[in-house]
Each structure stands twice: as C-alpha cells, then as structure tokens.
Amino acid sequence: SKSLAVVVEGNSSGTGSNDFYSIVLRSDPVSDVTIHVSGNDQVLPSPNKLYFSQHNWNVPQEVELEAIHDLVDEFVTNYSVSHSSVSQDLLYHSMDIDETRVTVLDNDVAIIRLSKHLLNTSEGGADDS
C-alpha cells in the first residue's frame, strides 16, 4: 500500500495519468472482509469495494486512482481517498485504515482570448465591429 499517489487529469479523450496502490490483510480473517474505497468529486477510485476471504486475504488487491476531468484550472491540488471495513470478524470490522493522499496535477489552463487585437475608432462615433 502507498500513502501518496499522483495522478494527472486527463482530457475528454481520456489522456491522463493514473496511479495505483494495493491493499492486503495482515492475517487470515475468520469471516469475509469488505473494504470500501471512497473518492471525492476530483478523484475516482476503481474498484470502490475490495473483497477478502480466508482464500485470498494475503493476495494484494489493486486500486486504480483517476483524476476526474473538468474544465476548471485548479493547479496542483491534494485530496484523500478513504477506506472503511465491514466484517463479522471483529478484528477487521470498522478498523482504522489509513487514507491515501492523492496529488492531482491539473491539465486545464485558464485562457482569455480576444476576438480582435487591434480596434479602430474615429471621433464622430464610427466604431470598429
């Protein structure tokens, strides 16, 4: 598992840079464990649920992080992906799981475009349109 991830916001055709981290249990659970992975309006984790059992508890499961494309120039921003657990195994039910910090590198650039660079006017009211 990693505590810091970096993603680059993609464009409408999906060209961005995602990051990954993995989650694994430290011991064999007596009951199945579900880990919920929660993003926010800027970071999308996939999958948003991981399932561990007595058969796969020691196999790392990967979470992919993607920055959600928007048209807002936000520079570099930091977010968190949180985790929660549910299980009949009291060791794993509602346990504290570290957040993963995510740095999003934005691809949007604020631009002001002028329709004309040179305007001509004259005294008397004539204007350039």
N, C-alpha and C positions, 0 to 999 in steps of 0.2 A: 504494500500500500504506500502511496505517496501523500504527503501533506500539502504539496504545492503543485498545481498544474497550470500550464499556459496554453491558451487557445487563441486563434486568430479568427476574427469574424469573417465569414465568407460573404460572397456576393449572391445575387439571385440565382446564379448558375451553380452555386454550391462550392465555389472555390475558396476554401478556408483551410485552417489547420487545426485539427482536433488533438486532444491529449487523452491519455488513458491512465487508469490506476486499477489495482486489484484489491479484492477483499478475500480473506480466508479466515476460518475459525482456528482458534488455538488448541481446541480439544474436541473430542468426539461428543456431540450432543446426545442426550437421552431422548430428545424429540426434535422434529424438524424445526429449522430456524429460517425465518424470512427477514431479510434486510431490505428496508425501504430506503431508496436513494432519492432525495428531493433537491431539485434545482430551483431556479427562480425565473424571472422574466428575461434574463440575459444568458443563462447557461442551462443547457438541456442535457441531463444525464441519460444514458441508454445502456442497459435496461434500467428501469426505475425500481425493479424488485430483483433480488437475488435469493435463490433457494438453496439451503444447505441441509443435508441429511447425514445419517450415520455412514452413508456410502461415499459422499463427496465433500465432507467437512474440511478435508486437508488439501483440496484442489482449489487454487486461487481462481476467482471469477472476476472477469474484467468489466470495468465500467468505462464507457467512452463519454467524453465531455465535448460538447459542441457549443460554440457561441451562436446565439440566435441573431440572424441578420436583421438589421433595421436600417433606417436612413438617418440616424442621429449620430453626429460626430461627438464621441464620448472620450476620446483619447484612450489612455490606459486606465482600466477600472478593475477593482478587486471585488470578488464575490465569494460566497461559500456554498458548498454542496453539503447538505446534512444527511445523516443516517439515523435510522431507528430500527430496533429489532423487535420481533414478535416470536414467541415460542412458548410451549408448555414447559420447556426446560428453564427452570428458574435462574440458572446461571446466565442464560442468554436472553431472557425476556427483559425488555426495556433497559438494556445495559447501556452505559455511556460509550458512545462511539465518536471518535474524533471527526471533526469536519475536515473536508478537503478545501483548502483555499484555491481559488481559481483567478488567475490574472487574464483578463480579456484584452487583447490588442485589437483596437477598432480599425476597420478599413475605410470608414467614411471620412470624407473631407468636406468641411463647410466651404462653399464657394459662392461668391456673388458674381453674377455675370451681367455685364452691361450690354444692352441691345445696340448702343452706339457709343463709340469712344470720342467722337467729335460732333458737336452740335453747332449749328449756325443760326444766329438770330440777327435781327436788324431792328433799329429803332423804328417805331411805327407799328409794331405789333406782328409783323410776319415772323413766323417761327418755323423751326425745322421739325418735321414729324417723323 
